[in-house]
Amino acid sequence: MKKFKFRLESLFRYRSEIEKQAQLELAQLREVEAGMKTQIEEIKQNQKTWARRYNECGTSVEEQRWSLWIEPYLVSLEQTRMATEEALCRHQVKVFKCLKKTEDAYRAKRQVEILKERDHQKYLQEMNRLEQKEIGEISTIRFIRQRDEWREKNAD
């Protein structure tokens, strides 16, 4: 029995490799995206903490000095948060494009995979047909031999 050989195997391996690379790139982009989201949450938490301290400042001279320092820091935190959110939006566009690229790579690989499955089914059907043919030939030979033996036995 001959071994199944898919004639487009090299194309299948190539498309599988492209899909793997796209998946790795997507995973890296999503990791960066998660880091940016975490950074934004940390900034928001920091803003809440310092805004609470700013609101708790009283009228004493020491507390007024603190408020002079906290107010610009809060503005800086807000600017940093906004810049990080804008960068996150730009990054999410990259993630979306990479996701599309990954989906396209999967579809391309799947097309070849479907061809491979069809070829394998045809191969199995052909092997089954040949096997049935061989079994039929063996059965016919056996029947003829048994018939000839029976004739010889009855002829005597």
C-alpha positions, 0 to 999 in steps of 0.5 A: 500500500502506497503512503499518502502524499499531499502534493501541496504540503509545502504550501500548507507548511508555509501557510501554517508558519505564516499563521503562527507568526501572525498569532505570535505578533497578535499575542505580543500586541495584546500583551502591550495593550494589557500593559497600557491598560494597567498603566492607565488604571494605575494613573487613575488610582494615583489621581484619586489618591492625590486628589483626595489628599489635595481636598484634605489640605487645610489652611495651615502654611504647611498644607498650603505648600503641599497643595501648591505641589499637588495641583501641578502633579494632578495636572501632570497625571491627567496629561499622562493619562490622556496621552496614554489613552491616545497611545492605547487607541492607536495601539488598538488599531494595530491590534485590530489590523493584526487580528485581521491579518491573523484571521486571513492567514487562518483562512488561507491555511484552512483552504489548503487544509480542506484540499488536503482533507479531500485528497486524503479522502480520495486516497482512502477511497482509492486504497479501499477500492484496490483492497476490495479488488484484491479481495475479490481476485483472491476470492475468485481464485480460491473459488476456482481452485475449490471447484477444480478440486471438487471436480477432480474428486468427483471425477474419480 
